[in-house]
Amino acid sequence: MFFAFNNGISATADSIELDDSNCIIRKISNLQIVNGGQTTATLFHTSKEAKENIVDVLVPVKISVINNADNSYEIIKSISKFANTQNKINDADLSANDPVLVEIEKMSRYMLTPIAGSTQHYWFFDRISRQYDNLLAQNSKSKSRKKAFELKYPKACKYTKYELAKFYNCYYELIENGKIVIGPHCVVDGNEVNFRAFRDYVMPNLEVNQVFYEDLIAKAILFKDVDKRHGTKRSKTPPIGDMKQVMVPYSIALLKIATNGCLDLEKIWKKQQVSEELSDYMYNLMVKLNQYLIDNTPRSNIIEWATKEDCWQKVKTEFQIPDTTSIKDDIASKEAIEQRYADYTEFDTEYYDLCKRLILAIEASTWDKIAEWGKDTGCLTLSDQNSAKNIAHKIKFDYELNKRELEKAIAIYEITSRNNYEIFESELKKENDNCKLSTNTVMQMIAWEKTLLVLDCWQYKILQQSILSEQYSELRESELLLIIKQMRDKGFVLN
């Protein structure tokens, strides 16, 4: 009776290919389940863990093909919203597939922490509810496998969409039309209100890059330390008071004011902890703030008052923030912070345009061949194979590649070039009418390389092969431009 009792699965796709009878699906591109995740998970675990035979189980599936590529995200979001109206759906869940959150999730899976102790690990972003728990369950077949997973992704370093919004909004203030729309009072007002503010005012303009992610994790470490120092009734030491949900966000917001926005977040990221001096400073700040709110709140319910913009305005203008002399080593100069972002932006602009040009010069069909080659030879990991297929899909449908995908694509391109450059043969036969590189330029590069030897063997072969052709393909010219950049970074100057 599964068919009769179950509402089925709703999914979206970019395209569907049927057989001649129009009754059997041959191929689905970019399948996404928007309603029916629990059903899918139940079927999976039943078949794998309980070893039950589910061959005769029928599940109705509705697949909506999205032809409007430019507006696909909004359409899928709306389908998800209306397909889930029978249950309470939170704003955070409806926003789970937002490109910003997807990009943060990707960074959380490949950005290892610095070596602050004996091991490195990842901060796991739980973009989809219970994502961490499901992966932990899958990796709990043996004690050694579970231990390895928990070392790689410590539970204490897991954070949800709600927590992400808390970490960010505590340390950020945004004023629109004279109203503070982002501030610590939003955090006090609860998960839904705070995330909605983050989604509406922050996410549309957020650029996710390496510096942003490092600072985000630093804010997470700061938040968790301040939360721990406040204490609870179960703590070994008595808590500061009964208003932890107010003290933590308000004290962090005041810290930003006290340091003029120059708290050394990079130091926290590298150390993976706050200094003793900073931790003690935050404790003392919370003690004073707690007493200040008790003495100066015009309402009987302090927590309710703390959700108001007027409360935050009053606190930040009247409260006497403690002197920051004790934490001078935790404050960076404004110039150093600006330079850190400028260095990343300069690198970003110079490098990624060349990467994008090279990756887009390779046809989608070739990326599919790379994925198959990687699978057959074992030269590419399963993650790399999936990335190659994803790149093929995005190029085929003219979707924008983000920075992380470009980095991944370049890494896959280099592995493929090193082991099987012949796979690009079809791309190399295409003539580029706008070619700007001359044979003389390549000759200079070869002469310089023979002296310093900074290139890999496969890159040097590209230089040698280029001499034989007066007309370069788009791929070959893109390769040469990236090689020139690499050589220029080592001191090469084109005459």
Secondary structure, DSSP 8 states (H G I E B T S, - for coil): -HHHH---EEEEESEEEE-TTSSSEEEEES-EEEE-HHHHHHHHHHHHTS----TT----EEEEE---GGGHHHHHHHHHHHHTTTS---HHHHTTT-HHHHHHHHHHHH-----SSS-----EEE-STTHHHHHHHHT-SSHHHHHHHHHHS-GGGEEEHHHHHHHHHHT--EEETTEEEESHHHHHT-HHHHHHHIIIIIGGG----HHHHHHHHHHHHHHHHHHHHH--TTSSS--S-S-HHHHHHHHHHHHHHHTTT-B-HHHHHHHTS--HHHHHHHHHHHHHHHHHHHHH-SSS-HHHHHTSHHHHHHHHHHS-----GGGGGGB--HHHHHHHHHHHHHHHHHHHHHHHHHHHTS-HHHHHHHHHHHHHHS-S-HHHHHHHHHHHHHHHTT----HHHHHHHHHHHHHHHHHHGGGGHHHHTS--TT----HHHHHHHHHHHHHH--S-HHHHHHHHHHHT-SS--HHHHHHHHHHHHHHHHTT----
